[in-house]
């Protein structure tokens, strides 16, 4: 009987020792150890397990999402704006529906070819064409806004360069100008800013900026239009005078017809 009790006691002690070696304590992880030379690879022995204290398991590495590159065909198929001949509307064309190679705008078509007043008058005498005058001042905020927006529009730029001699004239210009056998100069007043007499003559004595002045082929004033104009509105006005429609069609009628046609 005593022998049986001793055998049971030794069996319980052996099992406790075995579990104490194989079960990790708190904060420990089991790491497999490479088998030693001469040991069998079959089965897992308690001697092939060791513990690591105070080390966290490695985190999995996440690769960034894959972003496929755009093909050349997708880039070439993107629609690009093109101006219709003769200053028409803007249409979209792609590489699939274009019958002719795309021609980007030339440098002369991207900006207004501003001239001085004397240059425009001399050219108009040599080759008959209407003159467009943009009257401005350096302190006029709406003048700057119009130059940044309206006079950078492709349709406005092209029509001005093709149909008019465009002039950018500072109403506070200090040098003398001779026009139609009359000399105009800078006039200064004590209580107000000075102004050029030619600007006062073109505006019929009513100064205001910005103001557009249209001269016909004989350099006579057709009309002066004051105030800021957006690209769409100015484009209609340019067509109205550029096609001589002002001689036969009232402005309200022409504006309605032009808007419907566009």
Order of alpha helices (4+ residues) and beta strands (2+ residues): alpha-beta-beta-alpha-beta-beta-alpha-alpha-beta-alpha-alpha-beta-beta-beta-beta-beta-alpha-beta-beta-alpha-alpha
